[in-house]
Amino acid sequence: MQNNRTASANYIHQIAHLERVLFDDAWTALSIGHWLSFTGHLAAVRLSLDGQLIGYALISQVFDSADLLRVGIAPDYQRQGIAQQLLTTVTAQLKQQSVERLLLEVREDNTAARALYGKLGFQQIHIRKNYYKNTDGSRCDALILQLDLTTCR
C-alpha cells in the first residue's frame, strides 16, 4: 500500500529526478522549489512503502479554481492505477478547500492521459490548435479539460 502526501522541500529533488526521466521539458529542482514558494502552489506526492517517491502532481490554486500543471508516475509504477488514485485524492482535497473546478492541458496525441482524465470525469472545453511542436517539426493540438468539482463524486 502506498500513501499520498502534500510535498515538502524533502521531495523537490525527487520530483525533479522523475521530471528528467519522464519529460523532455523537465522542470528543474530549482524551478520546482521556486514555483512551490508561491501561495496556492502545491505538490502532492505518492510514496511506496519504503518511502520512495513514485508519483507527483503539481497544482496551482487561485480562489475557486485550480490548474493541474504536471503529473508524473515513475515508469515501473505506470498503468497500475496510481495516477488515478493520486488525482482522486487531490480532487478530494481541492473540494474541501471550496475549489469548484480543476483545469488541465493535455496533448491531443497523449491517449493514455486522455483516457485517465476521461475516467476521472474531465470534459474538453477548448482546443489550442498546433500548440505543441514535435521533434520532427510537425504540430499537435493542446486540449483544455475541466473537472467540475461541484458535481463530481
C-alpha positions in Angstrom: 0.0 0.0 0.0 1.3 3.4 -0.9 0.3 6.7 0.5 -0.3 10.2 -0.7 1.1 13.4 0.9 1.4 17.0 0.3 5.1 17.5 -0.7 7.6 19.3 1.5 11.0 20.5 0.4 12.3 17.0 1.0 10.7 15.8 -2.2 11.7 18.6 -4.6 14.9 16.8 -5.8 13.0 13.5 -6.2 10.2 15.3 -8.2 12.9 16.9 -10.4 14.5 13.5 -10.9 11.2 12.0 -12.1 10.7 15.0 -14.3 14.0 14.3 -16.1 13.1 10.6 -16.5 9.6 11.4 -17.9 9.7 14.6 -19.8 11.8 16.4 -22.5 10.7 19.7 -21.0 11.5 18.7 -17.4 11.3 21.2 -14.6 14.5 21.5 -12.5 14.7 21.3 -8.7 15.4 25.0 -8.6 12.3 25.8 -10.7 10.1 23.5 -8.7 11.3 24.9 -5.4 10.8 28.5 -6.6 7.4 27.6 -8.0 6.3 26.0 -4.7 7.3 29.1 -2.8 4.3 30.9 -4.1 0.9 30.9 -2.3 -1.5 28.5 -3.8 1.1 26.3 -5.4 1.3 22.8 -4.0 2.7 19.4 -4.8 1.0 16.1 -3.9 3.2 13.0 -3.9 2.7 9.3 -3.9 5.2 7.2 -1.9 5.9 3.5 -1.9 6.0 1.5 1.3 9.7 2.2 1.6 9.2 5.9 1.2 10.4 6.2 -2.4 8.6 8.9 -4.4 6.7 7.1 -7.2 4.4 9.9 -8.4 3.6 13.5 -8.0 1.1 16.2 -9.1 1.8 19.9 -9.2 -1.2 22.1 -8.7 -1.8 25.9 -8.7 -4.9 27.1 -6.9 -6.4 30.6 -7.2 -9.6 31.2 -5.3 -12.2 28.6 -6.5 -10.2 27.4 -9.5 -7.1 25.1 -9.7 -4.8 24.1 -12.5 -3.1 20.7 -12.7 0.2 21.6 -14.2 2.3 18.5 -14.0 1.6 14.8 -13.3 4.3 12.1 -13.3 4.4 8.5 -12.3 7.7 6.5 -12.2 7.9 4.2 -15.2 7.9 1.0 -13.0 4.6 2.1 -11.5 2.7 3.3 -14.5 -0.5 1.6 -15.6 -1.3 0.4 -12.1 -3.9 3.0 -11.2 -1.5 5.1 -9.1 -2.1 8.3 -11.1 -5.9 7.8 -10.8 -5.6 7.3 -7.0 -3.3 10.3 -6.6 -5.6 12.6 -8.7 -8.7 11.3 -6.8 -7.0 12.3 -3.5 -6.0 15.7 -5.0 -9.6 16.4 -6.2 -11.0 15.5 -2.8 -8.6 17.9 -1.1 -9.4 20.7 -3.5 -13.1 20.2 -2.9 -12.5 20.5 0.9 -10.9 23.9 0.1 -14.0 25.0 -1.9 -12.3 24.7 -5.3 -15.1 24.5 -7.9 -13.1 23.5 -11.0 -9.8 21.8 -11.9 -8.3 22.6 -15.3 -5.5 21.0 -17.2 -3.9 20.9 -20.7 -3.0 17.7 -22.4 -1.6 16.8 -25.8 -4.2 15.6 -28.2 -2.0 12.6 -29.1 -1.5 11.6 -25.4 -4.2 8.9 -25.5 -3.2 7.3 -22.1 -3.5 10.6 -20.2 -6.7 11.5 -22.1 -8.3 8.1 -21.1 -7.3 8.7 -17.4 -8.7 12.2 -17.4 -11.9 11.0 -19.1 -12.3 8.2 -16.4 -12.0 10.9 -13.7 -14.7 13.0 -15.3 -12.8 15.7 -17.1 -14.5 17.3 -20.1 -12.9 19.1 -23.0 -13.7 22.8 -23.0 -11.2 24.2 -25.6 -8.6 23.3 -28.2 -5.3 25.2 -28.8 -4.6 24.4 -32.4 -1.0 23.4 -33.3 0.1 24.3 -29.8 2.9 21.7 -29.3 5.9 21.3 -31.7 7.0 17.8 -32.2 10.7 16.8 -32.7 10.0 16.2 -36.4 8.7 19.8 -36.8 5.0 18.8 -37.0 2.5 20.3 -34.6 0.0 18.8 -32.2 -3.1 20.4 -30.6 -3.5 21.0 -26.9 -6.8 20.1 -25.3 -8.0 22.1 -22.4 -10.0 19.9 -20.0 -12.1 20.8 -16.9 -13.4 18.8 -14.0 -16.4 20.4 -12.3 -15.7 19.7 -8.6 -19.2 20.8 -7.6 -20.8 17.8 -9.3 -18.1 15.1 -9.3 -18.1 12.4 -6.6 
